[in-house]
Amino acid sequence: MELREYFRIIGKYKVIFLVTVVVLTLGAFIFTKMQPKSFLASTTITVNKSSTLKQSQVNYYLYDNYYNVQSSSLFSMIVTSWYDSPAGVKEIYTKAGIPLPNVSQKALRKTFKAARVEPATIHVSLTGSNQGEIEKLINASFEVVQAKTNELGRTDAENVYDIVKFPPIVSETTPNLWLNTIIGLVAGLLLGAILALAVEYFKKES
């Protein structure tokens, strides 16, 4: 079938074609417009084990702090687990001065996403519709992690582990209105053409 024949069929059923295009385009526009604003807050924290010995203080090789790195890696697993704990999330909300949402413990565990990307480096993120709240929460999470680290990893003289945090980044993640509308338009053109060709095909078959 030549391209000209396709256009003839679409023109023959132009009502079906146009209605499909309009419905999908408007649907994509309205659906995107109705979506609430969403924000993403993220930061990176690193667990570092302080070295009590310096190479200059001993007459044997310290293996470039190899054991400190291994210890930091193991402790970073504990830190990651705090973000996956309902009790840990509750403490973060309390620290931020924000009421705990009335959701299940399973939902609380999904509040933060904490992923170890290196042995002792953790990426932490959370999403929400209130920019101020999620910024408070991600900052409070670092304070809670630091306090817990001080409790668990402290000797009489000093803290064994140090927690280093990058300044958090907060950005809007609301879907792009015009991009989604254009996608709806393209989908409408394709579906409208397919429907017109399908109607013509079944009419011939009958």
C-alpha positions as CSV (number, residue, x, y, z in Angstrom):
1,M,0.0,0.0,0.0
2,E,1.4,3.4,-1.0
3,L,1.8,6.3,1.5
4,R,-0.9,8.2,-0.4
5,E,-3.4,5.4,0.3
6,Y,-2.7,5.6,4.0
7,F,-3.4,9.3,4.1
8,R,-6.6,8.7,2.1
9,I,-7.8,6.2,4.7
10,I,-7.0,8.5,7.6
11,G,-8.8,11.3,5.8
12,K,-11.8,9.0,5.4
13,Y,-12.0,8.4,9.1
14,K,-10.7,11.8,10.2
15,V,-13.3,12.1,13.0
16,I,-11.8,9.0,14.7
17,F,-8.3,10.2,14.0
18,L,-8.9,13.8,15.4
19,V,-10.8,12.6,18.4
20,T,-8.1,10.2,19.3
21,V,-5.4,12.9,18.9
22,V,-7.3,15.5,21.0
23,V,-8.2,13.0,23.8
24,L,-4.7,11.7,24.3
25,T,-3.1,15.2,24.0
26,L,-5.6,16.8,26.5
27,G,-5.4,13.7,28.7
28,A,-1.6,14.0,29.0
29,F,-1.8,17.7,29.6
30,I,-4.5,17.5,32.3
31,F,-2.9,14.5,34.0
32,T,0.5,16.2,34.2
33,K,-1.1,19.5,35.3
34,M,-2.8,17.7,38.2
35,Q,0.3,16.1,39.5
36,P,1.4,17.7,42.8
37,K,4.9,19.3,43.0
38,S,7.5,16.8,44.1
39,F,11.0,17.4,45.4
40,L,14.1,15.2,45.7
41,A,16.7,15.8,48.5
42,S,20.0,13.9,48.4
43,T,23.3,13.9,50.0
44,T,26.4,11.7,50.3
45,I,28.0,10.6,53.6
46,T,31.3,8.9,54.2
47,V,32.3,6.8,57.2
48,N,36.0,7.2,58.2
49,K,37.8,5.4,61.0
50,S,40.2,7.5,62.8
51,S,43.7,6.1,63.1
52,T,45.2,6.1,66.5
53,L,48.6,5.3,65.2
54,K,50.8,7.2,62.7
55,Q,53.4,5.4,60.5
56,S,56.0,7.7,62.1
57,Q,55.1,6.4,65.6
58,V,55.8,2.7,64.9
59,N,58.6,0.7,63.4
60,Y,56.4,-1.7,61.4
61,Y,54.3,-1.1,58.2
62,L,50.7,0.0,58.8
63,Y,49.6,-1.3,55.3
64,D,48.3,2.2,54.4
65,N,45.5,2.0,57.0
66,Y,44.0,-1.1,55.2
67,Y,42.3,-2.3,58.4
68,N,40.8,1.1,59.0
69,V,39.2,1.0,55.6
70,Q,37.8,-2.4,56.2
71,S,36.4,-1.3,59.6
72,S,34.8,1.8,58.0
73,S,33.2,-0.4,55.3
74,L,31.7,-2.7,57.9
75,F,30.4,0.2,60.0
76,S,28.9,1.9,56.9
77,M,26.6,-1.2,56.6
78,I,25.3,-0.4,60.1
79,V,24.8,3.2,59.2
80,T,22.8,2.2,56.1
81,S,20.6,-0.1,58.2
82,W,19.6,2.8,60.4
83,Y,17.9,4.5,57.4
84,D,16.0,1.3,56.8
85,S,14.7,1.1,60.4
86,P,11.3,2.4,61.4
87,A,12.8,3.4,64.8
88,G,15.6,5.2,63.1
89,V,13.2,7.1,60.8
90,K,11.0,8.0,63.8
91,E,14.1,9.5,65.6
92,I,14.9,11.5,62.4
93,Y,11.4,13.0,62.3
94,T,11.6,13.8,66.0
95,K,15.0,15.5,65.5
96,A,13.6,17.5,62.6
97,G,10.6,18.6,64.6
98,I,8.1,17.1,62.1
99,P,5.2,14.9,63.2
100,L,5.6,11.3,62.2
101,P,3.2,10.4,59.4
102,N,0.4,8.0,60.2
103,V,1.6,5.1,58.1
104,S,2.7,1.5,58.5
105,Q,6.2,0.5,59.6
106,K,6.7,-0.9,56.2
107,A,6.0,2.5,54.7
108,L,8.3,4.2,57.2
109,R,11.2,2.0,56.1
110,K,10.8,3.3,52.5
111,T,11.1,7.0,53.6
112,F,14.8,7.1,52.9
113,K,16.8,5.4,50.2
114,A,20.3,4.7,51.4
115,A,22.7,2.9,49.1
116,R,26.3,2.0,49.6
117,V,28.2,2.9,46.4
118,E,31.7,2.4,47.8
119,P,32.9,0.5,50.8
120,A,32.4,3.4,53.1
121,T,30.3,5.9,51.0
122,I,26.5,6.1,51.2
123,H,24.1,8.0,49.0
124,V,21.0,9.1,50.9
125,S,17.9,10.5,49.3
126,L,14.2,11.0,49.9
127,T,11.3,12.5,48.0
128,G,8.3,14.6,49.2
129,S,5.8,17.3,48.2
130,N,7.1,19.8,50.9
131,Q,10.5,21.2,50.0
132,G,11.1,22.6,53.5
133,E,10.3,19.3,55.3
134,I,12.5,17.0,53.2
135,E,15.4,19.5,53.6
136,K,14.9,19.4,57.4
137,L,14.6,15.6,57.3
138,I,17.8,15.0,55.4
139,N,19.8,17.4,57.6
140,A,18.3,15.8,60.7
141,S,19.2,12.3,59.4
142,F,22.8,13.3,59.4
143,E,22.6,14.6,63.0
144,V,21.0,11.4,64.1
145,V,23.6,9.3,62.3
146,Q,26.4,11.3,63.8
147,A,24.9,11.0,67.3
148,K,24.5,7.2,67.0
149,T,28.0,6.9,65.6
150,N,29.4,8.7,68.6
151,E,27.5,6.4,71.0
152,L,28.6,3.2,69.3
153,G,32.1,4.1,68.2
154,R,33.6,6.0,71.1
155,T,36.5,5.3,73.3
156,D,37.5,7.2,76.5
157,A,39.6,9.5,74.5
158,E,37.9,10.1,71.2
159,N,35.4,9.1,68.6
160,V,36.6,6.1,66.6
161,Y,34.5,6.9,63.5
162,D,34.0,10.2,61.8
163,I,31.0,10.9,59.6
164,V,31.5,13.4,56.7
165,K,28.5,14.8,54.8
166,F,28.3,16.7,51.6
167,P,25.8,19.6,51.6
168,P,22.4,18.2,50.6
169,I,20.9,19.1,47.2
170,V,17.1,19.7,46.8
171,S,15.6,19.8,43.4
172,E,12.1,19.7,41.9
173,T,11.1,16.5,40.2
174,T,7.6,17.4,38.9
175,P,7.0,15.9,35.5
176,N,7.6,18.3,32.5
177,L,4.2,19.6,31.4
178,W,5.0,20.4,27.8
179,L,7.2,17.3,27.2
180,N,4.4,15.0,28.4
181,T,1.9,17.0,26.3
182,I,4.0,16.5,23.2
183,I,4.4,12.8,24.0
184,G,0.6,12.6,24.3
185,L,0.2,14.3,20.9
186,V,2.6,11.9,19.2
187,A,0.9,8.9,20.8
188,G,-2.5,10.3,19.7
189,L,-1.3,10.7,16.1
190,L,0.0,7.1,16.0
191,L,-3.0,5.6,17.7
192,G,-5.4,7.6,15.6
193,A,-3.8,6.4,12.4
194,I,-3.8,2.8,13.6
195,L,-7.5,3.0,14.6
196,A,-8.4,4.5,11.2
197,L,-6.5,1.7,9.3
198,A,-8.1,-0.9,11.6
199,V,-11.6,0.3,10.9
200,E,-10.9,0.3,7.2
201,Y,-9.5,-3.2,7.4
202,F,-12.4,-4.7,9.3
203,K,-14.9,-3.1,7.0
204,K,-13.3,-4.7,4.0
205,E,-13.2,-8.1,5.8
206,S,-16.9,-7.9,6.5
